C-alpha cells in the first residue's frame, strides 16, 4: 500500500505534537536534547497513527538492523541479504522505524534518522563579534569518521533496507544570544542556504528547499524562576531525490 508517512505528513504531525509544549526553552538548554527529539518523534507518530491493525503504525526507536531484519522477514519486506549472514552494520540502530499496516497485505517501512543543530555561543570576554559552533555541528550532517553522520545513516538505511522510505529530520534550535543571527527567521534562512550544500551530489535533498519554522514554537520564553531567554524551533527534512 502507498505509505501515508510523507514528508508533509511528518512535518505536520511533529508541528502539531511539539507545538503544544511550553517548556521548549528548558528542553533545549538541558542535556541529551537530541534524544528528547527522538523520543518526541516516536510519541507524535504513535499518537496520531490509525487504530486499525491494517493501517496502524508500529513505531520503535533504536532497534538494531539485526532485529529489523527479523521483522522484515516476518512481514515480507525486502532487505539486504548481507543482514542474513551478519555484517558490520547489523548492530547499528536507526533513530526511528515506522512499520505501517502490519496486518495489511502490503506493509511498508519508514526509517528516520535525526540530527540536532543547536549552536552554542563561543564568544569570550575579549571577542567583539559573537561566534558559535554551527560550522562543527553542520559537519555532523555529512560523513564522519565514525560513520554516524546523517549522510552515513541515510545511505546505510537505504542500502540495508532498500524497500523502506528513508527521511532525515534536522531539528534546528535558535536560542537568543547563542546564534550569530539575532532572529529565528534569519537563522533558519541561513540553514536553508547551507544544508543543501552538504547534500549536493548525493542521493538526498531538502524537502520544500527549506528549514521551516514550527509556527507555535517561535520566541518561546522560559517558564519563569531565575531563567530568561527565548528559544525557537525549525525542522528540515531530507528526502530521496
N, C-alpha and C positions, 0 to 999 in steps of 0.2 A: 504494500500500500504506500501511497505517497505520504511522506512524513509531514506532519503539521509543524514540526520544530524548525521553522525557517529562521533566518537572522532577524527578520522583523518581529516574529513571534517571541524570540528570545529577548530582544530589546524591550518590547512592550511588557513582557512578563517581569523582567528584572526591574523596570521602572516602577511598575505598579507595586511590586513587593517591597523594594528598598525605599520607595518614596514615602512609605508610612513611618519610617524610622526618624525620630527626632534626636537621636543620640549619635549622629554621624561624626560630629566633631570629636567625641570621646573615643569612638571606634578607631578613627584614622590616626589618632595620636597615641594609640595603645600598641602593645606588641602583637606579633603574628597577624597582622592585618590581612595579608593575602589569604591566610587560612580562613578568616572570617568571611571574606567574599566568596570563597569556595563553598563554605557551609550554607551561606545565604542563597547561593545559586541552586544548590540541592533543594533547599526548603522551598524556594519560589516555584521550581518546576514540579516538585512533589505536590504542592498545594493546588496548583492550577490544573494538573493532569486529569483527564477524563476518568470517571469512576469505573467504567466498564473494563473488564479484562481484555476485551477485543481491541479496545482503543487506548487503554490507560498506559501510564508510564511506570517503569521500574527505574528509579533514579538512584545512582550509587556513587559514592566518592572514593577515590584512591583504591580502586580494585585493580589488582595486578593483571597484566596481559595474560599470564598463565591461567588465571581464573576466568578472565573474559573469553579465552579460547574455549574453555569447557562450556560456557554459556552459549557461545556462538554455535558450537556443535549441537547443543540441545535444541536450539531454535533454527537450525539450518541456515545460519548467516555465514556467508563465505568469509574466510580469513586466510592469512598466510600459512602455508604448511610448515614454515620454519618454526612456528609455535608448537607444532605437534611433537617435534623431537627435542624441544627445548632450545632456546637461543639466548644470547647475551641480554636481549631486551625484554625477556618474558617476565622479569621482576620489576620492570618499570610500571608506574601506576599513573594513568591519566587522571586529571583532576575530577572530572565528572563524566559519567556514562549514563545515557538515557535509552533504555530498551522500550520501544514503543509498540503497543499491540502485542503483548506476549502470547495472547491466546487467539490471535488472528492467523489467517493462512500465510501472511507475509509480514512477519515482524521486522522492524527496522531498528538500527542502532545509530545513535548520535554520540559523538565524543567532543567534549570541550576541554581545552587547555587554557588556563587563566594566568594572567600576569597583572601585577600591580605596579603602576607608575605613580609615585608619590614623593616628589622632590623634597629634600630637606635642605635647609639653608646651610651653606658652608662659609658664611661671612665671619670674619674675625674682627676684633676691635680696630685693627689698623686698615681694614678694607673700606673703600669708599663705595664700590659697586657691589650690590648683592650678587652672590653666586650660589649655585646649587648643584646637586649631583644628578641632574636629569640626564646628562650625557652617559654616565655609567649605567643608569637604570635602563636607558634605551638599548644598551648593548645586550640586556637580558632578553630582548625580543628576537634577536638573531640567533646565530650559532655560538655555543660556548664550549670551552674545553671539557666540561663535564657532560656535554650533550644534553643540557637541561634548559637551553634557551627555547623561546616559544617556537621558533622555526624548526629546531630539532624535534620538538614534541609534536608539532603538526605533521611534519614529514613522517615521523615514526608511526603515528596513528594511521595515516592514510596508507602506509606501506604494509603494516601488520594486519589491518582490517580494511581493505580497500573498498568494501561494500558500505562502510559507515560514512555518514555525514560527519565532517570534522570542522569545528569552529575554534577560533582563538578569541578569547574575551580579554580585552585590555580595560582594566578598571583604572581610571585616571583621577587622581585626587589633587585638587588645588587647595592649599591652605594659605590663608592670608599671611603675608610676611615671609613665607618659605619659598615662594616661586619668584622668578625674575619678572614674570608677568603679574601685574597688580590685580587684574581682573580674571575671573574664571574663564570668561569667553575668549580672552586673548591667549590663555594657557591652552585651552582645548584647540584653538585655531593653530597654535604653534605645533601641537602634536599632530594635527591633521596634515600639516606640511611635512613633518619629519617621519612619521610612521611608515608611509608608503615607500620612502626611500630605503628603509630596512628590508622591505619585501620586494623590491624591484628585481626582475629577472628570477623570481621564484614562482611557485605554483599558487601563491596566495595574494589576495588583495584586500583592501579595506572596504568593507561594506558601506555603500552610500558615500564613499570617499570622505567620510567624516568621523572624527571622535565627537560623539554627540553628548550634550549635557543632559543629565537626568533632571527634568524640569522641577520636580518638587524638592530637589536636594541642591539648591544653589544658595550660597551665602548662609549656611546653617550655623547659628551661633552655638556656643557651649550652653549646657543646660543650667549652669549657674555655679554657685560656690566661688572658689578662688580663681576659676578659669575664665578666660575670654578668648576671642578669636572667631574665625569663620572658616568653614570647610565647604567644598563643593565637589560634586561627583560627575564624571563623564564616563561614557562607555564607547569603546571602539570594538568592532567585531571583524576578525579576519575570516574570509571565506575562500573557497577554492575558485580559481579563475575559470 
